[in-house]
């Protein structure tokens, strides 16, 4: 157990997508084990929330950087595009809800209409800008997480992705208009918060599984494998002096982006 602990003394600060993928798998492995560890489960849940927030911050920073090189738009223009996109999603759902009740497409569309658009879409699109921003965030959180399978069934991926991008741009415009410019320091702070949350997960694992039984030792290795894999990938990239690509936080598939690897101290080692 001691040698395993030493592996995490020099834990790299993982890009949010890689951290999210590792934590998701660690949590799943804990839940499928016979071990009851409510403290550890709570730390994993908290860390996954920090990872989700960090992913959003990384994406927002990408949009801020992109806007620096072109003429800025305005909140009213982007608001109209958001309204049109939400309306398009709602119309797709209404169309797909027509058919046999046991049709998977009909079932998915009906569920989304009932759970996310019970009062139509105007309650979102006719809200004040700052309120709408939060409402769309909530809508997207549901579409991207809890109802992700329904989105896949209905083929709404493109519209959901476009809505997320628009809402990020909307946030940038509102922050600028309200004198709250979004800076990299906020992104960096969230990445640090995620790193600390992962460290708390590691401490919880060693605390909750401290009894040196064969079962605990086996579970330690199983739980840590996803985190060790991502830590090694980041370390290997730094040693090779190449950027670390983001991955799909649900599948682990490498993406053609590196939003979470921009780090002014990329060659430094973070410590627990």
C-alpha positions in Angstrom: 0.0 0.0 0.0 2.9 2.3 0.8 4.4 2.0 -2.7 1.0 2.8 -4.2 0.7 5.9 -2.1 4.1 7.2 -3.3 2.8 7.0 -6.9 0.3 9.9 -6.0 2.7 12.2 -4.2 3.6 13.7 -7.5 0.1 13.6 -9.1 -0.1 15.8 -12.2 -2.9 18.4 -12.5 -5.1 16.5 -15.0 -7.1 18.3 -17.8 -10.7 18.3 -16.7 -11.9 15.9 -19.4 -9.3 13.3 -18.4 -10.1 13.8 -14.7 -13.8 13.4 -15.4 -13.3 10.2 -17.3 -11.0 8.7 -14.5 -13.4 9.8 -11.7 -16.4 8.4 -13.6 -14.7 5.0 -13.9 -13.5 5.0 -10.3 -17.0 5.7 -9.0 -18.5 3.0 -11.2 -15.9 0.5 -9.9 -16.6 1.4 -6.3 -20.3 0.9 -6.8 -19.9 -2.5 -8.4 -17.7 -3.7 -5.5 -19.0 -5.1 -2.2 -17.4 -2.3 -0.2 -19.6 0.2 1.6 -17.7 3.5 1.8 -20.1 6.5 2.0 -17.3 8.9 2.7 -15.3 7.8 -0.4 -18.5 7.9 -2.5 -19.2 11.4 -1.4 -15.6 12.6 -2.2 -16.0 11.0 -5.7 -19.3 12.7 -6.3 -17.8 16.1 -5.2 -14.8 15.6 -7.5 -17.0 14.7 -10.5 -18.9 18.0 -9.9 -15.7 19.9 -9.8 -14.6 18.2 -13.0 -17.8 19.1 -14.8 -17.4 22.7 -13.7 -13.8 22.8 -14.9 -14.8 21.4 -18.3 -17.4 24.2 -18.6 -14.7 26.8 -17.6 -12.3 25.4 -20.2 -14.9 25.7 -22.9 -15.8 29.2 -21.9 -12.1 30.2 -22.0 -11.8 28.8 -25.5 -14.7 31.0 -26.5 -13.1 34.1 -24.9 -9.9 33.5 -26.7 -11.7 33.0 -30.0 -13.5 36.3 -29.5 -10.3 38.2 -29.0 -9.4 37.8 -32.6 -12.6 39.0 -34.2 -15.1 41.8 -33.8 -17.4 41.1 -30.9 -21.1 40.5 -31.3 -23.6 41.6 -28.8 -25.9 39.9 -26.3 -29.1 40.7 -28.2 -27.9 39.1 -31.4 -26.8 36.0 -29.6 -30.0 35.9 -27.6 -32.0 35.7 -30.8 -29.8 32.7 -32.0 -30.4 31.0 -28.7 -34.1 31.5 -28.9 -34.1 30.0 -32.5 -32.1 27.0 -31.4 -34.3 26.2 -28.4 -37.4 26.6 -30.6 -35.8 24.2 -33.2 -35.2 21.6 -30.4 -38.8 22.0 -29.2 -40.2 21.6 -32.7 -38.1 18.5 -33.3 -39.4 17.0 -30.0 -43.0 17.8 -30.9 -42.6 16.1 -34.3 -40.9 13.1 -32.9 -43.5 12.6 -30.2 -46.0 11.7 -32.9 -46.3 7.9 -33.4 -46.7 4.7 -31.6 -46.3 4.9 -27.9 -43.8 2.1 -27.7 -41.5 3.6 -30.4 -38.2 4.5 -28.7 -38.1 7.8 -30.6 -41.6 8.7 -29.5 -40.9 7.7 -25.9 -37.7 9.8 -25.8 -39.3 12.9 -27.3 -42.3 12.6 -25.0 -40.1 12.3 -21.9 -38.1 15.4 -22.9 -41.2 17.4 -23.6 -42.7 16.4 -20.3 -39.6 16.8 -18.1 -37.9 19.7 -19.7 -40.5 21.6 -21.7 -43.6 21.1 -19.6 -44.6 24.7 -20.1 -43.2 25.0 -23.6 -40.0 26.9 -24.4 -41.2 30.5 -24.0 -40.7 30.4 -20.2 -36.9 30.2 -21.1 -36.7 32.4 -24.1 -38.8 35.3 -22.7 -36.8 35.6 -19.5 -34.4 38.4 -18.6 -30.9 37.8 -20.0 -29.2 36.9 -16.7 -32.1 34.5 -15.8 -32.2 33.0 -19.2 -28.5 32.3 -19.0 -29.0 30.1 -15.9 -32.2 28.5 -17.3 -30.4 27.4 -20.5 -27.4 26.1 -18.4 -29.9 23.9 -16.5 -31.5 22.8 -19.7 -28.2 21.8 -21.2 -27.0 20.1 -18.0 -30.1 17.8 -18.3 -29.7 17.2 -22.0 -26.0 16.5 -21.7 -26.1 14.3 -18.6 -29.4 12.9 -17.3 -31.1 12.7 -20.7 -28.0 12.1 -22.8 -29.4 8.7 -24.1 -32.6 10.4 -25.2 -30.5 13.0 -27.1 -28.6 10.3 -28.9 -31.8 8.4 -29.8 -33.3 11.6 -31.3 -30.2 12.7 -33.0 -30.2 16.1 -31.3 -26.4 16.2 -30.7 -25.7 19.0 -33.2 -28.5 21.3 -31.8 -27.4 20.7 -28.2 -23.8 21.3 -29.0 -24.7 24.6 -30.9 -26.9 25.7 -27.9 -24.0 25.1 -25.5 -21.6 27.1 -27.7 -24.2 30.0 -28.0 -24.8 30.1 -24.3 -21.1 30.3 -23.6 -20.8 33.2 -26.1 -23.9 34.8 -24.4 -22.2 34.5 -21.0 -19.1 36.2 -22.4 -21.2 39.1 -23.7 -23.1 39.5 -20.5 -20.0 39.5 -18.4 -18.3 42.1 -20.6 -21.4 44.3 -20.6 -21.7 44.0 -16.8 -18.0 44.8 -16.2 -17.1 41.2 -15.2 -14.6 40.2 -17.9 -13.8 36.6 -17.8 -10.1 35.9 -17.3 -7.8 32.9 -17.2 -7.3 33.3 -13.4 -10.8 32.0 -13.0 -10.1 29.0 -15.2 -6.9 28.3 -13.3 -8.6 28.5 -9.9 -11.2 25.9 -11.0 -8.5 23.6 -12.3 -6.8 23.9 -8.9 -10.1 23.2 -7.2 -10.5 20.0 -9.3 -6.9 18.9 -8.4 -7.6 19.4 -4.7 -10.9 17.4 -5.0 -9.0 14.5 -6.7 -6.4 14.7 -3.8 -9.3 14.4 -1.3 -10.5 11.3 -3.2 -7.0 9.7 -2.9 -6.9 10.4 0.8 -10.4 9.0 1.3 -9.4 5.8 -0.6 -6.3 5.2 1.6 -8.3 6.0 4.7 -11.4 4.0 4.0 -9.4 1.0 2.7 -6.6 1.2 5.2 -7.0 -2.3 6.5 -4.3 -4.3 4.6 -6.5 -7.2 3.6 -6.1 -8.9 0.2 -9.6 -7.6 -0.7 -8.7 -4.0 0.1 -5.4 -4.3 -1.8 -7.1 -5.6 -4.8 -9.8 -2.9 -4.7 -7.1 -0.2 -4.3 -5.5 -1.3 -7.5 -8.9 -1.5 -9.3 -10.0 2.0 -8.1 -6.7 3.7 -8.9 -6.1 2.2 -12.4 -8.2 4.9 -14.3 -6.4 7.7 -12.4 -3.0 6.2 -12.9 -3.6 5.7 -16.7 -4.5 9.4 -17.1 -1.7 10.6 -14.9 0.8 8.6 -17.0 -0.7 10.0 -20.2 -0.2 13.5 -19.0 3.3 12.8 -17.7 4.4 11.1 -21.0 3.1 14.1 -23.0 5.1 16.6 -20.8 8.2 14.5 -21.1 7.8 14.4 -24.9 7.1 18.2 -24.8 3.8 17.8 -26.6 0.4 19.1 -25.6 -2.1 16.9 -23.9 -5.2 16.2 -26.0 -8.6 16.3 -24.3 -10.7 13.2 -24.3 -14.4 12.5 -24.3 -15.2 12.4 -20.5 -17.7 9.6 -21.0 -15.9 7.3 -23.5 -12.3 8.2 -23.1 -11.9 8.8 -26.9 -9.2 11.3 -27.6 -10.4 14.6 -29.1 -8.8 17.0 -31.5 -8.8 19.7 -28.8 -6.6 20.6 -25.9 -8.7 23.1 -23.9 -7.6 21.7 -20.6 -3.9 21.6 -21.2 -3.1 25.3 -21.4 -1.0 25.7 -18.3 1.7 28.3 -17.6 3.4 25.7 -15.3 2.9 22.7 -17.6 6.5 21.4 -16.8 6.0 21.6 -13.1 4.7 18.7 -11.0 1.8 19.2 -8.7 1.9 17.4 -5.4 -0.8 16.1 -3.1 
